[in-house]
Amino acid sequence: MPGRTTTRSIRIVAGEIDTRTVATRLVLPSAGQPVWPPFLRVAESIAARGRTLPPHAHEREEVLTYVTEGFAVYQLGRDPPDALSQGAARLLTTGARVEHRVSPAQGGAIRWFNLVVGLPSAETRAPRIQSAPANSPTVEIDTVRVRPLVGPRAPMSSAVGLECQELVFVNASTTIPRVGPRRRGILYALAGRGTVDDLPVEAGEAALVEGVPGIAVHGGVGFRAMLATAPTEPTPSIPGSEPR
């Protein structure tokens, strides 16, 4: 599906269905948007109950896993499995090659949001895993419930300046989250319908944003979205973000 473009560098693109491992709606990489650095992957997946998914590897990447429905099991390398409930997240930062996997816990299917950004090519540090509990705090901005996951005032910090938050609209409202002139942003709609700077977006679509200080996000009751932003140029590690 061709992207709808404005002069403010905001495009709406539809996620493409990929069923090679699990049912996945893939925004990046896709035929319509094969690359968009620093973002390497943006996707939403669903796995049926009883499935044990195979591990996959990451190297010189930062990987966000956020459970949006159900109960999951997260495992890094040979570490013991870690139970994740709806609203819980993990951020893996690794220079060295490491495997991880996400599978449904006993009792039902899971749905999760997955985002990957690249680390500098010289990065070789050992894996570091951070967590955000399911009950991590939310703040209300313009009647929108905002849950910071990665970045300032969030439970997890990025080595490369990634910031990510969930937006939940409990009333019809408009909010204007910050992006930044030297950052790229992706707003992925998890549920419902809304607009990004008056461009319509619905569940399974994403707005790719570049070179703007902020975006006007409007949604009706039940609109739910993930917003991630990252610098277009490499950012030095912030204090406390060094993998260990």
N, C-alpha and C positions, 0 to 999 in steps of 0.2 A: 504494500500500500504506500503510495507516495506520501511524503511528509507535507503538511500544510505549513507554509512559511510566512513569517512576518518580517518587517524590516528591523525588528528588535531582536533578532536571532532567537526566536522561540518557534519550535516546530513540534507538532503533535504527530507521533508515530504509533502504529499498532504493534503490539507484541506478536511474534510469530509462534505457532504451535510446534513444539518439538517433543516427540514421544519416544525417543531412542532409549532412555532409561526410565524416566517418569514423565507424567504429563506436565509439561513446562510451557509457560508463555514467556518467550525470550525477546527482550527488547534489544539487548546487546550480547554477543555479536549476532547479527541477522543479515539476511540478504539485502534488506533495505538500509541497514546501518551496521556495516561490518566492523568499523572501528570508530571510537570517539574517546581518545585518551583525555584524562587518565583512567576513565572507566573502561574496564575490560569485559565486564559481564554485569547485566542487570536482568533479573528473571524472577518469576514466581512459579513455584512448583507445588504439585499435589501428589501424595503417595497414599495408596490404599493400605488399610490395616493388614498387619501380618507380613509386610514386605521388609526384608533386610537388604538395604541398598548397598552396592559395592562402594568401597572407598575410592577417592580420587585425590590426585596430588596437586599441591600448590607450591610455587617457588618464586621468591621476590614479589610477593603479592600480599595485599591486605584484604581479608574476606569477612564480610558481615553476613551472619545467618540470623534471621528474625522469624520466630514462629508466630504466625497470624491466626492459626486455628489448630486445635487439637493438642496432643501431647507427643513429643518427639524424644528420641535418644540421639545425643551428639557424642561422637568419639573422635579424639585426636590421636593419631598414631596408635600406639599400644596402651594408651592410658585407659583407665576404667571408663565405661560409658557414663555419660552425664545426662540426667533427665531434664528436659526443657518443657515447660508448660506454655500455654498461649500467652504471648506478651514477653517471653524471655528471649534474650539475644546473646550471641557470642561473636567476638571480634578476634580473628586470627591474624597476626602480623608475623610474617616469616620471610627471611632471606634464604634460608636453607630449604631444601625440598622436604615436604612433609605431607602425609596423607590424613584426610579426615572424612567423616561421613555423617549424614543425617538420615535417620530411619524412623518410621512410626513406632511409638511405644505400644504396648498391648492395649487393645480396647478401641481403636478407631483410626481413621485417616488423619493425615496432617497436611497443613498448607503452610508454606514458608516463603519469605522474601530473601533473595540472595543477591549480594552486590560484591563485585571484586574491582579493586583499583591496583594499578601497578606500583611497585617500589623501584627505586633507582637500580640500574643494572649492576652496580657494584655492591649492592646489599647482600650480605652473607650471614647476618646474625641469626641465632637460633630462634625457633618458634616461641611466640608469646601469645597466650590466650587470655582475653578479658571477658567479663560477663556483665550482663544487665539483667536483674531479676524481673520476674513478671510484674511485680508490684512497684517497679521503679517510678519515681514521681512524675506527675504531669503538671503542666501549667495551663491556665486558661488565657488565651489571647484572642480578643475579638469574638468571644463565645466559642472559640475553637479549642478543643483539648489537644495540647501539643505535648508529645512525649519525646524529650531529647534522648537519643541513644548514643551518639558519638559526637564528641566535640566539647566546647566549653559548657560547663554546667550540666554535663551528661556523665553517666557512670563509666563510659569507655572513652579512651583518647586515641587519636590516630597518629601514626608516625609521619604522615604526609599531608596533614591538614584536612582530611576528610571530615565532614560533618553530616549527620543524618538524624532525622526526626520523623515521627509519625504524626499526621494531622487527622483528627476525628471531628467531624462537624455534627454537633448535637442540635443545632438550629441552622436555618438558612443564614449564611453569613459570608463576609469577605475578610480575608486576612492578607497581610503583605509581608511574607517572610523575606529575609535578606538572602541575596546570592553573592554579589560582588563583581566588580568590573574585570577582575583577572581570575575569575572562577567559572567553571561550568557546573550546571545543575541538572538533575533529573527528577521530575516529579512523576511517580508511578501511581496510577489510580488502582487501589485494591478493591473498592466497592463504590457503587453509586455513580453519580454524574456531577460534573462541575465545569468550571472554566479556569483557564490560565491566561491572564490578560485578554479576556473575552474570547479566547479560542476554546471550543468545547472539548472536553476530555471525559472519557468514561472508563469503567473498569476494564483492565487489560491494555489500556493505552498509556503513553507516557509523553510528557512535555520535555523536550531537550532545550535547555536554556543556556545562553552564553553571552557574556559581556554586558549584563544589565545589573544595576544595583539591587533590584528586588523584583518580585512578581506579585500581581494581584490574583490570589486564588479564591474563587467563589465556589461554594458548594451548598447543596441542600441537605436536609436531614439524612444522615446515613452515609454521606460522602466520606471516604476514608482514603488517605494517600500517604505514600512515603516520599520524603523530599531529601535528596542527598546532593551535596555540593562539594567540590574539590578544586584546588588550584590548578591552573593550566600549566604552571611552571613548577618544578620541584621545590618543595618546602622543607627547610631543616626540621629535624625532629624536635617536637616541643618537649619541655621538661616533663619527665615522668612517662614519656611515650616509648622509651627505648625498650625493644624486646629483651626479655631476660628469661 
